[in-house]
Amino acid sequence: MAERVVREKLAARAGEIASLVPKVRAMNPEIVELRESIKMLEAINDPDLTEVIERKKTKLHLLQETEEIKTVESQEKGKLLEMVVHPGFWDGMIPSDRNAIYRDLIEVVWCDRGKLEVVPYN
């Protein structure tokens, strides 16, 4: 019973939740700043700065990877939200798979005197 209510609320709010998931991520200002800093240091052409430049390039690479992961996660969450509205989506799914989806999409479920309130992640 409670799980059915959670599913219905997820399906009912899937469009709203999906609209909050960014389709395109804005460029991280820290990435822009690091790129500019690296260009400036390379233009100086001082061998003493090689280590500093390499550290900045490593940090830049890690930031870019993190942003890429966030973008993929947003895209996957959007696809998942499109699928939960279909009634047959949950059929045949084992409990651990359903729980993983709930954890990904729902922040908390409040139960007050038998009434359930589903709070999705924004």
C-alpha positions in Angstrom: 0.0 0.0 0.0 2.6 2.6 1.0 4.9 1.6 -1.8 2.0 2.1 -4.3 1.4 5.6 -3.0 5.1 6.4 -3.3 5.1 5.2 -6.9 2.0 7.1 -7.8 3.4 10.3 -6.3 6.7 9.8 -8.1 4.8 9.3 -11.4 2.6 12.3 -10.8 5.5 14.6 -10.1 8.0 13.1 -12.6 7.5 15.9 -15.1 8.0 18.6 -12.4 11.1 16.9 -11.0 12.5 16.4 -14.5 12.2 20.1 -15.2 14.4 20.8 -12.2 17.1 18.5 -13.5 19.5 20.6 -15.6 19.7 19.5 -19.2 22.9 21.4 -19.9 25.3 22.4 -17.1 26.7 25.8 -17.0 30.5 26.0 -17.2 32.0 25.8 -13.8 33.7 29.2 -13.1 36.6 27.5 -11.4 37.4 25.6 -14.6 37.4 28.9 -16.6 39.7 30.5 -14.0 42.1 27.5 -14.0 42.3 27.6 -17.8 43.1 31.3 -17.8 45.7 30.8 -15.0 47.4 28.0 -16.9 47.5 30.1 -20.1 49.0 33.0 -18.3 51.7 30.8 -16.5 52.6 29.1 -19.8 52.9 32.5 -21.5 55.6 33.5 -18.9 57.6 30.5 -20.2 59.5 30.0 -16.9 60.9 26.5 -16.2 60.5 27.2 -12.5 56.7 27.3 -13.0 56.5 23.8 -14.7 55.5 22.1 -11.5 52.8 24.7 -10.7 51.4 24.4 -14.2 51.2 20.6 -13.9 49.4 20.8 -10.6 46.9 23.2 -12.1 46.4 21.0 -15.1 45.8 18.0 -12.8 43.2 20.0 -10.8 41.6 21.2 -14.1 41.4 17.6 -15.3 39.8 16.4 -12.1 37.3 19.3 -12.1 36.3 18.5 -15.7 35.8 14.8 -14.9 33.6 15.7 -12.0 31.5 18.0 -14.2 31.2 15.3 -16.8 30.0 12.8 -14.1 27.4 15.3 -12.9 26.2 15.9 -16.4 25.8 12.1 -17.0 24.0 11.7 -13.7 21.6 14.5 -14.7 20.9 12.9 -18.0 20.3 9.5 -16.5 18.0 10.9 -13.8 16.0 12.6 -16.6 15.6 9.3 -18.5 14.6 7.5 -15.3 12.0 10.2 -14.5 10.6 9.7 -18.0 10.2 5.9 -17.4 8.6 6.0 -13.9 5.4 7.5 -15.4 4.7 4.3 -17.3 2.5 1.9 -15.3 4.5 -1.2 -16.3 7.8 0.3 -15.3 7.8 -1.3 -11.8 6.4 -4.7 -12.9 8.9 -7.6 -12.3 11.4 -5.3 -10.6 13.1 -6.9 -7.6 12.9 -4.9 -4.3 16.6 -4.0 -4.3 16.3 -2.3 -7.8 13.2 -0.5 -6.7 14.9 0.7 -3.5 17.9 2.0 -5.5 15.5 4.0 -7.7 13.7 5.4 -4.6 17.0 6.4 -3.1 18.0 8.2 -6.2 14.8 10.1 -6.7 13.3 10.5 -3.2 14.8 12.6 -0.4 12.3 11.6 2.3 8.9 10.0 2.8 6.9 11.4 5.7 4.1 9.4 7.3 1.6 11.3 9.5 -1.5 9.4 10.7 -1.5 7.2 7.7 -1.0 10.0 5.2 2.2 9.8 3.1 4.1 12.8 1.9 6.8 12.0 -0.7 9.6 14.6 -1.0 11.7 14.1 -4.1 15.2 15.5 -4.6 15.3 18.7 -6.5 
